[in-house]
Amino acid sequence: IYIRDAADNLRKALETFLQEFLQNDKNLDNNKGEICKYLTSQGADPSIGGMYKSIISTYKDINDKTVKHNDKIDARLLEFLLYQTGLLIRMVLRVSGQIVKCYTNVVTVVANKI
């Protein structure tokens, strides 16, 4: 297994997650608009939807340029893609209510200290 395969698998994981969540078979690029509509429809601030769309575009561009056309990937880039994949998935789960209590207390404590 090559490092580039791991990075491509991260992209595929995000794409598959969105397909299952949205119950469609669209690719990552075609689903970014759909997930943004969903986030906004669930009460997420519209700026989150816009940022989400932008992040997916950048994520896909990095993956296309680096992973598909270059066998040498910096470990730091792979780590970035790993965490970004998790953050993108987590945001959808958080807005959908599938992650309700997790970190609620932490956010409350931090908000009270600001």
C-alpha positions in Angstrom: 0.0 0.0 0.0 1.3 3.4 -1.0 0.8 6.6 1.0 -1.1 8.0 -2.0 -3.5 5.1 -1.7 -4.2 6.0 1.9 -5.0 9.6 0.8 -7.2 8.5 -2.0 -9.0 6.2 0.4 -9.7 9.2 2.7 -11.3 11.0 -0.3 -13.3 7.9 -1.1 -14.4 7.6 2.5 -15.8 11.1 2.5 -17.5 10.6 -0.9 -19.1 7.3 0.3 -20.2 8.8 3.6 -22.0 11.7 1.7 -23.5 9.2 -0.7 -24.9 7.1 2.1 -26.0 10.1 4.2 -27.7 11.8 1.3 -28.9 8.5 -0.2 -27.6 9.1 -3.7 -24.8 8.0 -5.9 -23.3 11.4 -6.8 -19.5 11.9 -6.7 -17.9 14.2 -4.1 -17.9 17.2 -6.4 -21.6 16.8 -7.3 -22.6 16.2 -3.6 -21.0 19.3 -2.2 -24.0 21.5 -3.2 -26.4 18.9 -1.8 -24.7 18.7 1.6 -24.6 22.5 1.9 -28.3 22.6 1.2 -28.9 20.0 3.8 -26.8 21.8 6.4 -28.6 25.0 5.9 -32.0 23.3 5.9 -31.1 21.8 9.3 -30.5 25.3 10.8 -26.8 25.5 10.4 -25.6 29.1 9.8 -25.5 29.8 6.0 -21.9 30.7 6.3 -21.1 27.1 7.4 -22.7 25.8 4.2 -20.6 28.2 2.1 -17.5 27.3 4.0 -18.2 23.6 3.8 -18.6 23.9 0.0 -15.3 25.8 -0.2 -13.5 23.3 2.0 -14.7 20.3 -0.1 -13.5 22.1 -3.3 -10.1 22.7 -1.8 -9.9 19.2 -0.4 -10.8 17.7 -3.8 -8.3 20.0 -5.6 -5.5 18.9 -3.2 -6.4 15.3 -3.6 -6.6 15.5 -7.4 -3.2 17.3 -7.8 -1.3 15.5 -5.2 -2.8 12.0 -4.9 -3.8 11.2 -8.4 -0.7 12.6 -10.1 2.1 12.2 -7.6 3.3 9.0 -5.9 5.2 11.1 -3.3 3.1 12.6 -0.6 4.3 14.5 2.4 3.2 12.8 5.6 2.0 16.2 6.9 -0.3 16.5 3.9 -1.6 13.0 4.6 -2.2 14.0 8.3 -4.1 17.1 7.1 -6.3 15.1 4.8 -7.0 12.6 7.6 -8.2 15.3 10.0 -10.0 17.3 7.4 -11.9 14.1 6.4 -13.0 13.6 10.0 -14.0 17.2 10.5 -16.1 17.3 7.4 -17.9 14.1 8.4 -18.3 15.2 12.0 -19.9 18.5 11.0 -22.6 16.6 9.1 -23.2 14.2 12.0 -23.3 17.1 14.5 -25.8 19.1 12.5 -28.0 16.0 11.9 -28.2 15.4 15.6 -26.3 12.2 15.5 -23.7 13.7 17.8 -25.7 15.5 20.4 -24.0 15.4 23.8 -20.4 15.1 22.6 -18.6 18.2 23.6 -21.7 20.2 24.5 -20.4 20.7 28.0 -17.0 21.7 26.7 -18.5 24.3 24.3 -20.6 25.7 27.1 -17.6 26.0 29.4 -15.5 27.7 26.7 -18.3 30.0 25.8 -18.8 31.1 29.4 -15.1 31.9 29.7 -15.1 34.2 26.7 
